[in-house]
């Protein structure tokens, strides 16, 4: 990544990918069309089964990083390390299956000027229902491991948890918190990161600036794979997240809700039964670590 030598803000946009190159190229076209281009991009590939398309080479501001297949958290961390080593002051993690307007990058650069030490996320809307919030952010509660936070904020608001689909973090705060915890592999690493960063004194916000809204196509990597493949990953990460961030009655309540959620999945998808061995493996994975 290369920024002007006199740049006070050196923003690197990290786009983690696993296949789904069509959406990735469309995301890069939107970034290439930004009215302000004072940023660099790292496309961080989580060992996609298909090679990267040659179209990536058309953009000088894009660097492609190929990683072994290790999950979302590890793929983001690998790119973040490269960006920080190159001098980035701020990291912006952006899902490849998102769309946004031409003022997106400029809006984020101005937010950095106004709040240089803050972790910030925008409203994330459904791509197919652009007036409906898919995720925003909010306070920690026993509902966080199970329900998306979809409040629509009217002003910049301090919260506990935001979504990694579109997340701005100062490089200093990222390094202090040691990035995403790779134990999660996929899901809840963003919630875990913001809670750990807040414990170290970081401020976390949701912005109401409409220029920064994104539209999310949602879980393109899991399309057509069946409900339980995604549920195994969710189960492992939910167990880990609950163990690490809840205590006492709140922890037991979360585990009761987890059992209820799994039963609801069985009832709603009676034609697709889970594999008991994979369920056990997911729980065992969630029980690893401190």
Residue frames relative to the residue before (quaternion, step in Angstrom):
aa qw qx qy qz dx dy dz
X 1.0000 0.0000 0.0000 0.0000 0.00 0.00 0.00
X 0.0548 -0.7937 0.6058 0.0066 3.56 -0.96 0.90
X 0.0623 -0.7690 0.6361 0.0111 3.55 -0.91 1.02
X 0.6455 -0.4725 0.3929 0.4535 3.62 -1.23 0.21
X 0.5779 -0.6340 0.3885 0.3362 3.58 -0.94 0.88
X 0.7344 0.4176 -0.2344 0.4809 3.59 1.06 -0.70
X 0.4193 0.7297 -0.4581 0.2860 3.61 1.26 0.15
X 0.3253 -0.7394 0.5587 0.1881 3.58 -0.84 1.01
X 0.7364 0.2772 -0.1659 0.5944 3.55 1.17 -0.68
X 0.0122 -0.7826 0.6217 -0.0293 3.56 -0.72 1.09
X 0.0691 -0.8457 0.5278 -0.0386 3.52 0.05 1.42
X 0.0655 -0.7735 0.6298 0.0272 3.56 -0.90 0.99
X 0.2310 -0.7576 0.5998 0.1136 3.56 -0.81 1.08
X 0.1705 -0.7881 0.5888 0.0563 3.55 -0.69 1.17
X 0.0595 -0.7946 0.6042 -0.0041 3.57 -0.69 1.12
X 0.1755 -0.7899 0.5785 0.1027 3.63 -0.31 1.17
X 0.0345 -0.8120 0.5827 -0.0054 3.59 -0.93 0.85
X 0.0128 0.7307 -0.6812 -0.0428 3.48 -1.34 0.48
X 0.7821 -0.1310 0.0381 0.6081 3.56 0.04 1.30
X 0.6601 0.5411 -0.3464 0.3892 3.56 -1.13 -0.73
X 0.1247 0.8488 -0.5045 0.0975 3.58 0.95 0.91
X 0.5621 0.6087 -0.3971 0.3948 3.61 1.10 -0.53
X 0.6861 0.4596 -0.2800 0.4895 3.58 0.89 -0.92
X 0.6194 0.5505 -0.3458 0.4401 3.59 1.03 -0.76
X 0.6750 0.4870 -0.2981 0.4672 3.59 0.88 -0.91
X 0.6393 0.5123 -0.3336 0.4664 3.58 1.02 -0.73
X 0.6210 0.5326 -0.3319 0.4696 3.59 1.04 -0.77
X 0.6731 0.4904 -0.2944 0.4688 3.59 0.94 -0.87
X 0.6110 0.5359 -0.3550 0.4619 3.60 1.06 -0.65
X 0.6397 0.5140 -0.3219 0.4722 3.57 1.03 -0.78
X 0.6527 0.4954 -0.3137 0.4797 3.59 1.02 -0.76
X 0.6386 0.5225 -0.3262 0.4612 3.59 1.04 -0.74
X 0.7080 0.4571 -0.2552 0.4739 3.59 1.17 -0.55
X 0.3907 0.7355 -0.4756 0.2831 3.60 1.23 0.20
X 0.5208 -0.6488 0.4588 0.3118 3.57 -1.06 0.72
X 0.7425 0.2099 -0.1614 0.6153 3.56 1.23 -0.48
X 0.1296 -0.8323 0.5385 0.0213 3.57 -0.73 1.07
X 0.3620 0.7417 -0.4939 0.2738 3.60 1.08 0.63
X 0.5669 0.5414 -0.4131 0.4635 3.54 0.62 1.19
X 0.2635 -0.7151 0.6186 0.1912 3.53 -1.36 0.26
X 0.2590 -0.7650 0.5754 0.1289 3.56 -1.24 0.47
X 0.0886 -0.7361 0.6655 0.0858 3.54 -1.16 0.73
X 0.1973 -0.7329 0.6420 0.1087 3.55 -0.81 1.08
X 0.1038 -0.8285 0.5503 0.0013 3.56 -0.33 1.29
X 0.1930 -0.8304 0.5207 0.0458 3.54 -0.31 1.35
X 0.2894 -0.7730 0.5488 0.1325 3.57 -0.72 1.15
X 0.7080 -0.4769 0.2685 0.4463 3.59 0.78 1.05
X 0.0541 0.8383 -0.5389 0.0623 3.58 0.92 0.90
X 0.5249 -0.6425 0.4498 0.3306 3.60 -1.03 0.71
X 0.7166 0.3704 -0.2462 0.5373 3.60 1.16 -0.52
X 0.5220 -0.6263 0.4605 0.3510 3.62 -1.05 0.62
X 0.5940 -0.5617 0.4328 0.3799 3.55 -1.22 0.46
X 0.4832 -0.6723 0.4679 0.3092 3.62 -0.94 0.78
X 0.5673 -0.6157 0.4206 0.3496 3.60 -1.06 0.66
X 0.5010 0.6734 -0.4162 0.3498 3.60 1.22 -0.37
X 0.5460 0.6302 -0.4026 0.3777 3.62 1.13 -0.50
X 0.6428 0.5721 -0.3207 0.3958 3.57 1.08 -0.70
X 0.5676 0.6377 -0.3837 0.3522 3.60 1.19 -0.32
X 0.7263 0.4033 -0.2337 0.5051 3.59 1.21 -0.41
X 0.3805 -0.7565 0.4910 0.2043 3.57 -0.59 1.17
X 0.6716 0.5102 -0.3080 0.4402 3.60 1.10 -0.57
X 0.6377 0.5275 -0.3129 0.4660 3.59 1.31 -0.06
X 0.0737 -0.7562 0.6482 0.0502 3.54 -1.02 0.89
X 0.2638 -0.7661 0.5701 0.1359 3.58 -0.93 0.93
X 0.0667 -0.7930 0.6055 -0.0041 3.56 -0.86 1.04
X 0.1816 -0.7884 0.5825 0.0778 3.57 -0.61 1.15
X 0.0629 -0.8037 0.5916 -0.0087 3.58 -0.80 1.07
X 0.5545 -0.5455 0.4752 0.4113 3.60 -1.21 0.23
X 0.5735 -0.5998 0.4260 0.3603 3.58 -1.12 0.61
X 0.1882 0.8044 -0.5342 0.1793 3.58 -0.38 1.26
X 0.6646 -0.5200 0.3051 0.4413 3.60 1.25 0.13
X 0.7294 -0.4680 0.3050 0.3948 3.50 -1.36 0.40
X 0.6821 0.5118 -0.3052 0.4239 3.58 0.76 -1.03
X 0.6892 0.4787 -0.2835 0.4643 3.59 0.83 -0.99
X 0.6443 0.5311 -0.3189 0.4485 3.58 1.02 -0.80
X 0.6521 0.4902 -0.3064 0.4905 3.59 1.02 -0.80
X 0.6549 0.5256 -0.3179 0.4403 3.58 0.92 -0.87
X 0.6310 0.5436 -0.3396 0.4371 3.58 0.96 -0.83
X 0.6842 0.4678 -0.2847 0.4816 3.58 0.93 -0.90
X 0.6336 0.5388 -0.3336 0.4437 3.59 1.00 -0.80
X 0.6306 0.5255 -0.3360 0.4618 3.59 0.99 -0.77
X 0.6474 0.5119 -0.3149 0.4688 3.58 0.95 -0.86
X 0.6721 0.5030 -0.3005 0.4528 3.58 0.90 -0.94
X 0.6650 0.4977 -0.3069 0.4646 3.60 0.90 -0.89
X 0.6417 0.5228 -0.3218 0.4597 3.58 0.99 -0.81
X 0.6905 0.4655 -0.2718 0.4823 3.58 1.14 -0.65
X 0.6524 -0.5650 0.3017 0.4053 3.59 1.27 0.01
X 0.3346 0.7520 -0.5103 0.2492 3.61 1.18 0.27
X 0.2958 -0.7382 0.5786 0.1811 3.56 -1.07 0.79
X 0.7975 0.1202 -0.0400 0.5899 3.57 1.19 -0.60
X 0.2170 -0.7582 0.6069 0.0986 3.52 -1.14 0.81
X 0.0671 -0.7761 0.6252 0.0470 3.54 -1.02 0.80
X 0.1939 -0.7891 0.5775 0.0793 3.55 -0.53 1.23
X 0.0088 0.8216 -0.5617 0.0970 3.55 -0.64 1.19
X 0.4139 -0.7000 0.5231 0.2552 3.58 -0.75 1.02
X 0.5186 -0.6663 0.4401 0.3055 3.56 -1.04 0.75
X 0.7006 0.4415 -0.2725 0.4899 3.61 1.18 -0.46
X 0.4793 0.6400 -0.4508 0.3968 3.56 0.86 1.05
X 0.1614 -0.7486 0.6325 0.1165 3.51 -1.32 0.45
X 0.0001 -0.7881 0.6115 -0.0704 3.56 -1.19 0.64
X 0.5880 -0.6205 0.4085 0.3198 3.55 -1.30 0.29
X 0.7017 -0.5018 0.3334 0.3802 3.54 -1.37 0.17
X 0.6632 0.4799 -0.3078 0.4848 3.62 1.24 -0.25
X 0.3462 0.7905 -0.4549 0.2199 3.57 1.33 0.03
X 0.7291 0.4296 -0.2567 0.4668 3.61 0.61 -1.08
X 0.6568 0.5144 -0.3157 0.4521 3.58 0.91 -0.86
X 0.6331 0.5343 -0.3215 0.4586 3.55 1.05 -0.76
X 0.6661 0.4882 -0.3065 0.4733 3.57 0.97 -0.81
X 0.6275 0.5313 -0.3446 0.4529 3.59 0.99 -0.73
X 0.6608 0.4847 -0.3121 0.4805 3.60 1.00 -0.74
X 0.6167 0.5279 -0.3502 0.4673 3.61 1.06 -0.66
X 0.6262 0.5267 -0.3386 0.4646 3.58 1.04 -0.72
X 0.6336 0.5286 -0.3332 0.4561 3.59 0.98 -0.79
X 0.7215 0.4479 -0.2424 0.4691 3.58 0.98 -0.88
X 0.7956 0.1265 -0.0366 0.5914 3.60 1.10 -0.73
X 0.0478 -0.8786 0.4738 0.0359 3.60 0.64 1.10
X 0.7557 0.3723 -0.2079 0.4971 3.61 1.13 -0.50
X 0.5581 0.6338 -0.3711 0.3862 3.60 1.24 0.29
X 0.3528 -0.6545 0.6228 0.2435 3.51 -1.32 0.55
X 0.0077 0.8304 -0.5517 0.0780 3.58 -0.64 1.11
X 0.0421 -0.7728 0.6330 0.0183 3.54 -1.14 0.72
X 0.3978 -0.7202 0.5092 0.2527 3.62 -1.08 0.59
X 0.6086 -0.4366 0.4525 0.4841 3.52 -1.31 -0.32
X 0.1647 -0.7611 0.6203 0.0943 3.56 -0.98 0.88
X 0.1651 -0.8106 0.5596 0.0498 3.56 -0.63 1.18
X 0.5769 -0.5357 0.4775 0.3902 3.54 -1.30 0.34
X 0.4916 -0.6543 0.4864 0.3059 3.58 -0.96 0.82
X 0.7354 0.4196 -0.2296 0.4801 3.59 0.92 -0.92
X 0.7552 0.2215 -0.1482 0.5989 3.61 1.26 -0.32
X 0.1021 -0.8908 0.4385 0.0620 3.57 0.64 1.18
X 0.6410 0.4954 -0.3466 0.4728 3.62 1.21 -0.06
X 0.6700 0.4908 -0.2788 0.4822 3.58 1.30 -0.16
X 0.4109 -0.7217 0.5048 0.2354 3.57 -0.76 1.07
X 0.2897 -0.7357 0.5887 0.1683 3.57 -0.94 0.96
X 0.7682 -0.1536 0.1116 0.6114 3.58 1.03 -0.84
X 0.0917 -0.7703 0.6265 0.0760 3.53 -1.15 0.67
X 0.5146 -0.5978 0.4561 0.4121 3.58 0.33 -1.23
X 0.0878 0.8189 -0.5639 0.0607 3.58 -1.21 0.11
X 0.7074 -0.4344 0.3504 0.4338 3.50 -1.33 -0.33
X 0.5538 -0.5963 0.4644 0.3494 3.53 -1.21 0.52
X 0.1453 0.7561 -0.6289 0.1078 3.56 -1.03 0.86
X 0.6753 -0.4822 0.3504 0.4343 3.59 -1.26 0.07
X 0.6212 0.5537 -0.3458 0.4336 3.61 1.22 -0.26
X 0.5029 0.7011 -0.4070 0.3000 3.59 1.19 -0.50
X 0.6937 0.4745 -0.3225 0.4355 3.69 0.82 -0.75
X 0.7695 0.4010 -0.1777 0.4643 3.61 1.20 -0.35
X 0.7955 0.2341 -0.1106 0.5479 3.59 1.09 -0.60
X 0.4709 -0.6615 0.5047 0.2932 3.55 -1.04 0.80
X 0.3850 -0.7008 0.5572 0.2240 3.56 -1.06 0.83
X 0.0036 -0.8579 0.5086 -0.0728 3.57 -0.38 1.24
X 0.2937 0.7594 -0.5308 0.2350 3.59 1.12 0.51
X 0.2871 -0.7340 0.5883 0.1808 3.55 -1.07 0.77
X 0.2342 -0.8125 0.5245 0.0994 3.58 -0.48 1.21
X 0.3865 -0.7364 0.5169 0.2028 3.55 -1.12 0.73
X 0.7856 0.1148 -0.0553 0.6054 3.59 1.26 -0.31
X 0.6755 -0.4395 0.3757 0.4576 3.55 -1.30 0.18
X 0.0084 -0.8376 0.5405 -0.0794 3.58 -0.52 1.21
X 0.3914 -0.7141 0.5278 0.2416 3.56 -0.90 0.91
X 0.0295 -0.7934 0.6061 -0.0466 3.56 -0.96 1.00
X 0.5278 -0.6087 0.4796 0.3476 3.56 -1.34 -0.10
X 0.8162 0.1826 -0.0056 0.5482 3.54 1.00 -0.95
X 0.0287 0.7673 -0.6406 0.0113 3.55 -1.05 0.85
X 0.5739 -0.6351 0.4286 0.2892 3.51 -1.34 0.32
X 0.4566 -0.7050 0.4823 0.2487 3.57 -0.99 0.87
X 0.4144 0.7072 -0.4688 0.3293 3.60 1.25 0.02
X 0.7619 -0.0496 0.0573 0.6433 3.57 1.14 -0.76
X 0.2088 0.8069 -0.5032 0.2284 3.57 -0.02 1.30
X 0.1894 -0.7729 0.6006 0.0778 3.53 -0.80 1.12
X 0.0486 0.7944 -0.6028 0.0561 3.58 -0.88 0.95
X 0.4519 -0.6405 0.5370 0.3119 3.59 -0.95 0.80
X 0.5604 -0.6208 0.4226 0.3493 3.58 -0.94 0.84
X 0.6140 0.5622 -0.3447 0.4337 3.58 1.06 -0.74
X 0.6826 0.4735 -0.2812 0.4804 3.57 0.91 -0.90
X 0.6160 0.5518 -0.3370 0.4501 3.55 1.07 -0.75
X 0.6977 0.4694 -0.2689 0.4697 3.55 0.87 -0.96
X 0.6063 0.5590 -0.3507 0.4438 3.61 1.03 -0.72
X 0.7421 0.3989 -0.2037 0.4986 3.58 0.95 -0.95
X 0.4099 -0.7343 0.4416 0.3126 3.60 1.35 -0.02
X 0.6459 -0.5788 0.3174 0.3835 3.56 1.04 0.79
X 0.7312 -0.3400 0.3069 0.5055 3.52 -1.24 -0.53
X 0.4403 -0.6631 0.5366 0.2802 3.57 -1.08 0.75
X 0.3327 -0.7972 0.4737 0.1714 3.57 -0.41 1.24
X 0.4489 0.6667 -0.4632 0.3733 3.59 1.26 -0.01
X 0.6464 0.5432 -0.3231 0.4275 3.58 1.11 -0.65
X 0.2294 -0.7952 0.5175 0.2173 3.61 1.13 -0.64
X 0.7629 -0.2073 0.1864 0.5832 3.60 0.57 -1.19
X 0.8130 0.2068 -0.2264 0.4950 3.55 -1.00 1.04
X 0.8586 0.1582 -0.1771 0.4543 3.52 -1.17 0.93
X 0.4674 0.6592 -0.4668 0.3593 3.61 1.20 0.00
X 0.6334 0.5318 -0.3365 0.4503 3.60 1.10 -0.61
X 0.6441 0.5009 -0.3202 0.4814 3.59 0.96 -0.84
X 0.6469 0.5275 -0.3071 0.4572 3.55 0.94 -0.95
X 0.6520 0.5250 -0.3167 0.4461 3.59 0.92 -0.88
X 0.6997 0.4680 -0.2997 0.4489 3.59 0.78 -0.95
X 0.6421 0.5118 -0.3343 0.4625 3.60 1.00 -0.70
X 0.6629 0.4865 -0.3105 0.4769 3.60 0.98 -0.78
X 0.6424 0.5165 -0.3247 0.4638 3.59 1.03 -0.78
X 0.6382 0.5161 -0.3269 0.4685 3.60 1.00 -0.78
X 0.6292 0.5361 -0.3379 0.4501 3.58 1.02 -0.75
X 0.6970 0.4304 -0.2625 0.5099 3.59 1.23 -0.44
X 0.6921 -0.5174 0.2674 0.4264 3.57 1.25 0.28
X 0.4780 0.6681 -0.4508 0.3492 3.62 1.22 0.01
X 0.3150 -0.7015 0.6011 0.2176 3.56 -1.26 0.51
X 0.1562 -0.7926 0.5879 0.0406 3.56 -0.95 0.96
X 0.0280 -0.8296 0.5558 -0.0457 3.58 -0.76 1.05
X 0.2559 -0.6567 0.6706 0.2317 3.48 -1.47 0.26
X 0.2498 -0.7683 0.5701 0.1496 3.58 -0.86 0.93
X 0.3340 -0.7375 0.5560 0.1881 3.54 -1.12 0.76
X 0.3916 0.7316 -0.4706 0.3000 3.60 1.29 0.10
X 0.3759 -0.7734 0.4660 0.2082 3.58 -0.43 1.23
X 0.5587 0.6035 -0.3956 0.4088 3.63 1.14 -0.43
X 0.7232 0.4609 -0.2274 0.4613 3.56 1.17 -0.64
X 0.4183 0.7127 -0.4676 0.3138 3.58 1.26 0.02
X 0.1320 -0.7628 0.6237 0.1080 3.56 -1.18 0.59
X 0.2855 -0.7121 0.6141 0.1853 3.53 -1.30 0.48
X 0.1894 -0.8300 0.5238 0.0293 3.53 -0.57 1.24
X 0.3668 -0.7523 0.5115 0.1946 3.56 -0.83 1.05
X 0.3473 -0.8320 0.3885 0.1905 3.56 1.44 -0.09
X 0.8781 -0.1820 0.0840 0.4345 3.53 -0.73 1.30
X 0.1206 0.8142 -0.5570 0.1108 3.59 0.86 0.90
X 0.6256 0.5699 -0.3428 0.4077 3.60 1.08 -0.67
X 0.7314 0.4163 -0.2334 0.4872 3.59 1.18 -0.52
X 0.4219 0.7261 -0.4715 0.2691 3.60 1.20 -0.06
X 0.8401 0.1971 -0.1612 0.4789 3.53 -0.98 0.93
X 0.5960 0.5994 -0.3597 0.3951 3.61 1.23 0.12
X 0.5769 -0.5853 0.3899 0.4155 3.60 1.24 -0.02
X 0.6041 -0.6218 0.3715 0.3323 3.52 -1.14 0.72
X 0.7024 0.5157 -0.3022 0.3864 3.60 0.89 -0.81
X 0.5472 0.5923 -0.4232 0.4131 3.61 1.06 -0.43
X 0.6787 0.4579 -0.2849 0.4986 3.57 0.97 -0.84
X 0.6506 0.5411 -0.3208 0.4255 3.61 0.99 -0.81
X 0.5980 0.5495 -0.3736 0.4482 3.61 1.04 -0.64
X 0.6742 0.4843 -0.2973 0.4718 3.59 0.93 -0.90
X 0.6428 0.5197 -0.3210 0.4622 3.57 0.96 -0.85
X 0.6448 0.5392 -0.3238 0.4344 3.57 0.93 -0.91
X 0.6698 0.5004 -0.3086 0.4535 3.58 0.83 -0.96
X 0.7146 0.4502 -0.2645 0.4655 3.57 0.86 -0.94
X 0.6089 0.5452 -0.3539 0.4546 3.60 1.07 -0.65
X 0.6497 0.5117 -0.3228 0.4604 3.58 0.87 -0.93
X 0.6703 0.4995 -0.2980 0.4608 3.58 0.90 -0.92
X 0.6709 0.5077 -0.2986 0.4505 3.58 0.89 -0.96
X 0.6550 0.5057 -0.3142 0.4654 3.60 0.93 -0.87
X 0.6591 0.5194 -0.3175 0.4415 3.58 0.89 -0.91
X 0.7475 0.4428 -0.2298 0.4386 3.58 0.92 -0.89
X 0.8161 0.3010 -0.1232 0.4778 3.59 1.05 -0.65
X 0.7076 0.3569 -0.2687 0.5476 3.58 1.24 0.22
X 0.0821 -0.7921 0.6043 0.0265 3.55 -1.18 0.61
X 0.8259 0.2647 -0.1758 0.4658 3.53 -1.30 0.36
X 0.8472 -0.1034 0.1022 0.5111 3.54 -1.03 -0.86
X 0.6234 0.5527 -0.3462 0.4314 3.59 0.99 -0.78
X 0.6483 0.5106 -0.3229 0.4634 3.60 0.99 -0.80
X 0.6799 0.4810 -0.3031 0.4632 3.62 0.85 -0.90
X 0.6251 0.5301 -0.3360 0.4640 3.57 1.07 -0.71
X 0.6397 0.5238 -0.3201 0.4625 3.58 0.99 -0.83
X 0.6721 0.4841 -0.3106 0.4662 3.60 0.91 -0.81
X 0.6115 0.5248 -0.3495 0.4780 3.61 1.10 -0.61
X 0.6545 0.4982 -0.3044 0.4803 3.57 1.00 -0.82
X 0.6054 0.5563 -0.3481 0.4505 3.57 1.09 -0.69
X 0.6487 0.5028 -0.3129 0.4780 3.60 0.95 -0.86
X 0.6530 0.5123 -0.3109 0.4632 3.58 0.98 -0.85
X 0.6437 0.5281 -0.3204 0.4518 3.57 1.01 -0.81
X 0.6553 0.5042 -0.3153 0.4659 3.59 0.96 -0.82
X 0.6387 0.5125 -0.3232 0.4743 3.59 1.02 -0.77
X 0.6362 0.5283 -0.3266 0.4577 3.58 1.00 -0.78
X 0.6278 0.5299 -0.3327 0.4631 3.58 1.04 -0.76
X 0.6351 0.5235 -0.3211 0.4685 3.59 1.02 -0.79
X 0.6773 0.4964 -0.2934 0.4569 3.58 0.91 -0.92
X 0.7176 0.4637 -0.2528 0.4540 3.58 0.94 -0.91
X 0.7737 0.2308 -0.1369 0.5739 3.60 1.22 -0.41
X 0.0218 0.8600 -0.5095 0.0206 3.62 0.71 1.05
X 0.6328 0.5457 -0.3283 0.4405 3.59 1.20 -0.43
X 0.7472 0.3086 -0.1870 0.5581 3.61 1.25 -0.22
X 0.0982 -0.8290 0.5501 0.0239 3.58 -0.12 1.26
X 0.4802 -0.6673 0.4804 0.3053 3.59 -1.06 0.68
X 0.4508 -0.6366 0.5444 0.3084 3.54 -1.30 0.34
X 0.4831 -0.7106 0.4312 0.2752 3.55 -0.60 1.19
X 0.6443 0.5376 -0.3272 0.4347 3.59 0.95 -0.83
X 0.6799 0.4780 -0.2928 0.4728 3.58 1.00 -0.79
X 0.5960 0.5414 -0.3602 0.4710 3.57 1.13 -0.58
X 0.6602 0.5009 -0.3034 0.4704 3.56 0.93 -0.90
X 0.6487 0.5180 -0.3191 0.4571 3.57 0.98 -0.83
X 0.6385 0.5246 -0.3273 0.4582 3.60 1.03 -0.78
X 0.6546 0.4922 -0.3162 0.4787 3.59 0.94 -0.84
X 0.6450 0.5219 -0.3228 0.4554 3.60 0.94 -0.86
X 0.6415 0.5179 -0.3256 0.4628 3.57 1.02 -0.78
X 0.6710 0.5061 -0.2901 0.4577 3.55 1.02 -0.81
X 0.6670 0.4955 -0.2923 0.4734 3.57 1.22 -0.46
X 0.5107 0.6487 -0.4295 0.3658 3.58 1.22 -0.06
X 0.7611 0.3804 -0.2676 0.4521 3.56 -1.23 0.36
X 0.6910 -0.4818 0.3523 0.4078 3.51 -1.36 0.00
